Amino acid sequence: MADIDNKDQAEMDPADMEDVEDVEEEETGEDENSKARQLTVQMMQNPQILAALQERLDGLNGSPSGYMESLPKVVKRRVNALKNLQVKCAHIEAKFYEEVHELERKYAALYQPLFDKRSEIVTAAYEPTDEECEWKTDEEEELTVSKQDEMKEKAKLEEEKKDEEKENPKGIPEFWLTVFKNVDLLSDMLQEHDEPVLKHLQDIKVKFSDPGQPMSFTLEFHFEPNEFFTNTVLSKTYKMRSEPDESDPFSFDGPEIMSCVGCTIDWTKGKNVTLKTIKKKQKHKGRGTVRTVTKTVPNDSFFNFFTPPEVPENGELDEDSEAILAADFEIGHFIRERIVPRAVLYFTGEAIEDDDDDYDEEGEEADDEEGEEEADEENDPDYDPKV
């Protein structure tokens, strides 16, 4: 049989011989990979090995590379001088942000007349002129003049028809409620029972601290008279700090919110949406009688935004309070930086579409990279799709 096998091999085509050798190499490689996987599984099931790995990882986490320790003493001394320069840079940066705050205050005064006009239009205190209402969409810019006139006339007739069918609404109804519902960060806070209250929200204003005063800003929520509370303005003040922490100056990265103070809401009796009434049945241990007890407990609501956790003087908070404050600071900053200046774009959804486009672009870039990798693989003469 050996002679026959040898004879067969001698008669085999050289290309076939190469295929046999390739198969044998693949089988050998697969066996080695299989053994390696089995060995890895066995190692990961060994508690002593896992403990040693974890100890090693813990030791690496946050540990210096060892390069600094290897430097000559005279070089370490100069590095310390650079660190002192860095601390001075942090203090200059703090001054920079203080001046930025002053600029914000200056330009806030320039923006305010425009925001006041916006509020007047929303609340129907002012009716904009035809000229002020002119707005060209991208589609309109591409159309001919005659076509535009035709579409305007058609739109005018449709508007008149709608006005005949229903009462002409005043201003822009539910403007701020719609803004809140369009923004995920804010809509997550809204409950169904908050919506009737927020329908009365007429404006949100940002007020900056006066010159010479500690850095802060206040959000003012202006409401029309309503059945829920007697306040016309609900406010929340965020106190900020723009100076490096002496214990960790290198962590300074601009102004940070240190604390916030809400306000007392004067709720009308029975209209407080931050509280709810629940009924519980209690059974008497001795007599076995059952009675129903009514209790008032906290209720999820957007208006809890105005009663944030208090920061103690020592600055120490439990984990839950820290998480609430962190989210609170993010929301306050977002309202100040994005919502108030660009409210109409959040009302129409255009600002949200812009945010989505940013994410889509990143996704497209990632897809392009994957496509390039696939093309490279296809052009590789050694590339085997099965492997």
Disulfide bonds with the S-S distance in Angstrom:
none
